[in-house]
Amino acid sequence: MSLSKVVTAYFLWVALCLSLMGLPQPLKTYVGEVCRAGIFSSSQWLFTRVVRYAHNQEKMQFLLTQNVQFALENMSLREDGWENVRLRQALSFVQQDTEMEVIPAEVIGRDPDQLEDVLILDVGYDQGIGIDWPVITAEGLVGHIVQVGERSSVVQLLTRSRVSAIVQQSRAQGIVSWVQGRRFRLQFVDTNNQVQEGDRIISSGLGGRYPKGIPIGRVIEVLQEMRDPVFQSIYLESLVDFIDLEEVFIMRPAKL
C-alpha cells in the first residue's frame, strides 16, 4: 500500500472518531450496540465458515481415501483376472499333448541390463530341474535352462541361441537366429522350397536340446538374396513376449 493511501486512511479514521465523540450519549450507546452486534455476527459467521471448511476438508479427505482404496482393489481384481486368463491359456497349451510332462514356474528375476538375456525362475533342484531342459509358454519356445540352484534356476532366452527349425507347411529346414526384439531369421533354406508369409516355424528336434514341434514363430517376410541366389532370407516373428514374461513351463525330457 502506498504512503498516500495510508495517510488518507489515517485521517478518515481520526475524522470518524472525532465525529463519534461529538454525538449525544444515547446515540453513542446505540452506535456502540450496533458495532458490537456487527462484530459478534461477523465473528460467529467467520467461526461457522471455518468449522464448515474444516468439516468439508475432512469429508473430502475421507472420500479421496475411499477412492484410492477402491482403485487399488479394482486394479488387484483386474490383475487377478489377467492372471487367470494367462494360466488358462498355458494349461490349454499343455493339455494339447497328454504325453508332455511340464513343470510350471514363475519368473522372479531377470538380467537388469538385458545383455545376457536371462530369466530367473522360482524352481530348482527342489523340483528336479536339470540343465538344458526346454522352457516354453503357451505361445511357443522361450529358451533353455543353463543353471540350477536349490530353489531357483536360470533360463537363457531364445534370443541368445541358435535353433534347428522346420517350416511346418513346406517341411523346409533351416537354422533360426535372433535379429531384434521378437524378430528372428531362418537361414540356409534353399530357393527350391516354397515358403510364404504366415507359415509356421517349429523346432525340428535335431540337436537333441529341443523336442520336435515346439512353435517358434510365423513367417513375416521372404526375400531372395541377390548376393546368394542359393538361399532365401526368411524372417519370422515370435509370439512370445520375452520382455514381460511372468509364467513359463519347463519341459522334462521324455527319457527321464
C-alpha positions in Angstrom: 0.0 0.0 0.0 1.4 3.5 -0.9 2.1 6.2 1.7 -0.7 8.5 0.4 -3.3 5.7 0.9 -2.0 5.1 4.5 -2.2 8.8 5.3 -5.7 9.1 3.8 -7.0 6.1 5.8 -5.5 7.5 9.0 -7.2 10.9 8.6 -10.5 9.2 7.8 -10.2 7.1 11.0 -9.4 10.2 13.0 -12.4 12.1 11.5 -14.7 9.2 12.3 -13.5 9.1 15.9 -14.0 12.9 16.3 -17.4 12.6 14.8 -18.4 9.9 17.2 -17.1 11.9 20.2 -19.4 14.8 19.3 -22.5 12.7 19.3 -25.0 12.7 22.2 -24.7 10.0 24.8 -27.8 8.0 23.7 -26.6 8.0 20.1 -23.2 6.9 21.2 -24.7 4.0 23.1 -26.8 3.0 20.0 -23.8 3.1 17.7 -21.8 1.1 20.2 -24.5 -1.6 20.4 -24.7 -1.8 16.6 -20.9 -2.1 16.3 -20.9 -4.9 19.0 -23.7 -6.7 17.3 -21.9 -6.4 13.9 -18.6 -7.7 15.4 -20.4 -10.6 17.1 -22.3 -11.5 14.0 -19.1 -11.3 11.9 -17.2 -13.4 14.4 -20.0 -16.0 14.5 -20.2 -16.1 10.7 -16.4 -16.5 10.4 -16.3 -19.3 13.0 -19.1 -21.1 11.3 -17.3 -20.8 8.0 -14.1 -22.1 9.5 -15.9 -25.1 11.1 -17.7 -25.9 7.8 -14.5 -25.6 5.8 -12.7 -28.0 8.2 -15.6 -30.4 8.0 -15.6 -30.3 4.2 -11.9 -30.8 4.1 -12.2 -33.9 6.4 -15.1 -35.2 4.2 -13.0 -34.6 1.1 -10.0 -36.4 2.6 -12.2 -39.4 3.5 -13.7 -39.6 0.1 -10.3 -39.3 -1.6 -9.0 -42.1 0.6 -12.0 -44.3 -0.2 -11.5 -43.6 -3.9 -7.9 -44.6 -3.7 -8.8 -47.8 -1.9 -11.5 -48.7 -4.4 -9.0 -48.0 -7.3 -6.4 -50.3 -5.7 -9.0 -53.0 -5.2 -10.1 -52.7 -8.8 -6.5 -52.9 -10.0 -6.0 -56.0 -7.9 -9.1 -57.7 -9.2 -8.2 -56.8 -12.8 -4.7 -58.3 -12.3 -6.2 -61.5 -10.9 -8.4 -61.7 -14.0 -5.5 -61.4 -16.4 -3.5 -63.9 -14.4 -6.4 -66.4 -14.7 -6.5 -65.8 -18.5 -2.8 -66.4 -18.8 -2.9 -69.6 -16.7 -5.9 -71.0 -18.6 -4.1 -70.4 -21.9 -1.0 -72.1 -20.7 -3.0 -75.0 -19.3 -4.8 -75.4 -22.6 -1.4 -75.5 -24.4 -0.1 -78.2 -22.1 -3.2 -80.3 -22.4 -2.8 -80.4 -26.2 -0.2 -83.2 -25.7 -1.1 -85.6 -22.9 2.4 -87.1 -23.1 4.2 -83.8 -22.4 5.4 -83.5 -18.8 6.0 -80.0 -17.8 6.8 -78.1 -14.6 5.1 -74.7 -14.0 7.4 -71.8 -12.8 7.2 -68.1 -12.2 9.7 -65.5 -13.3 11.2 -64.0 -10.2 14.1 -62.0 -11.8 15.9 -61.0 -15.0 19.2 -59.5 -16.1 18.7 -55.8 -15.4 20.8 -54.6 -18.4 19.4 -57.4 -20.6 22.8 -58.0 -22.1 22.8 -61.7 -21.1 19.1 -62.2 -21.9 18.4 -64.5 -19.0 15.5 -65.1 -16.7 15.4 -66.4 -13.1 12.7 -68.9 -12.1 11.4 -69.9 -8.7 12.1 -73.7 -9.1 15.4 -75.6 -9.0 16.7 -78.9 -7.6 13.7 -78.9 -5.3 11.5 -79.6 -8.3 14.1 -81.9 -10.1 15.0 -79.3 -12.7 18.0 -80.1 -14.9 20.4 -78.3 -17.2 19.4 -77.8 -20.9 15.7 -78.5 -20.2 13.5 -76.5 -22.6 11.4 -73.6 -21.4 8.1 -72.8 -23.1 4.9 -70.8 -22.8 1.5 -71.2 -24.4 2.8 -69.0 -27.3 6.0 -71.0 -28.0 9.6 -71.6 -27.3 11.3 -69.4 -24.7 14.8 -70.9 -24.2 16.5 -73.5 -22.0 17.9 -74.0 -18.5 21.6 -73.1 -18.2 22.0 -73.0 -14.4 20.2 -74.7 -11.5 20.2 -73.9 -7.8 18.5 -75.4 -4.8 15.3 -73.3 -5.3 15.9 -71.3 -8.4 17.1 -71.8 -12.0 18.4 -69.6 -14.8 17.0 -69.6 -18.3 18.9 -68.4 -21.4 16.4 -67.0 -23.8 16.0 -67.9 -27.4 17.5 -64.6 -28.3 20.9 -66.0 -27.4 20.5 -69.4 -29.0 20.5 -70.9 -32.5 17.7 -73.5 -33.1 17.3 -76.1 -35.7 13.9 -75.5 -37.2 11.4 -76.6 -39.8 8.7 -74.8 -41.8 5.6 -76.7 -40.9 3.9 -76.3 -44.3 6.7 -77.0 -46.7 8.9 -79.0 -44.4 11.9 -76.9 -45.3 14.7 -77.0 -42.7 17.0 -74.3 -41.5 18.6 -72.5 -38.5 16.7 -69.9 -36.5 18.8 -67.0 -35.0 17.7 -63.8 -33.3 17.7 -60.4 -35.1 16.0 -57.8 -32.9 13.0 -57.7 -30.5 10.7 -60.6 -31.5 12.2 -60.8 -35.0 14.2 -63.8 -36.0 15.8 -65.1 -39.2 15.5 -68.6 -40.7 18.8 -69.3 -42.6 20.0 -71.9 -45.0 16.7 -72.5 -46.7 17.3 -73.1 -50.4 15.2 -71.4 -53.1 13.6 -74.7 -54.2 11.5 -74.7 -51.0 8.2 -72.7 -51.2 8.0 -70.6 -48.0 5.2 -68.0 -47.7 4.3 -65.3 -45.2 2.2 -66.7 -42.4 3.9 -70.1 -42.5 4.5 -71.6 -39.1 8.1 -72.3 -37.9 8.6 -75.1 -35.3 11.6 -76.8 -33.8 12.9 -79.7 -35.8 14.1 -81.8 -33.0 17.6 -82.0 -34.4 20.4 -81.4 -31.9 18.6 -83.0 -29.0 18.1 -79.9 -26.9 14.6 -79.0 -28.1 12.0 -81.6 -28.9 10.3 -81.5 -32.3 7.2 -79.4 -32.8 7.5 -76.5 -30.4 6.3 -73.3 -32.1 9.0 -70.7 -32.7 7.1 -68.1 -34.7 5.4 -67.2 -38.0 7.0 -66.0 -41.3 6.6 -62.3 -41.8 8.9 -61.7 -44.8 10.6 -63.8 -47.5 13.4 -62.3 -49.6 15.6 -63.6 -52.4 19.2 -62.7 -51.7 20.9 -61.3 -54.8 24.4 -62.0 -53.4 23.5 -65.6 -52.6 20.9 -67.0 -55.1 21.0 -70.4 -53.5 19.3 -69.5 -50.2 16.3 -67.4 -49.2 16.2 -64.8 -46.5 13.3 -65.7 -44.3 12.2 -63.6 -41.4 9.8 -64.6 -38.7 8.2 -63.1 -35.6 7.9 -64.9 -32.3 4.6 -64.7 -30.4 6.4 -64.9 -27.1 6.8 -61.5 -25.3 10.3 -62.1 -23.9 10.3 -58.7 -22.0 7.1 -59.2 -20.0 7.2 -63.0 -19.3 5.7 -63.9 -15.9 4.8 -67.6 -16.0 6.6 -70.3 -18.0 6.7 -74.1 -18.2 9.8 -76.3 -18.1 9.7 -79.4 -20.2 11.0 -82.6 -18.6 12.9 -84.7 -21.2 10.9 -87.8 -22.2 13.8 -90.2 -21.3 13.8 -89.1 -17.7 
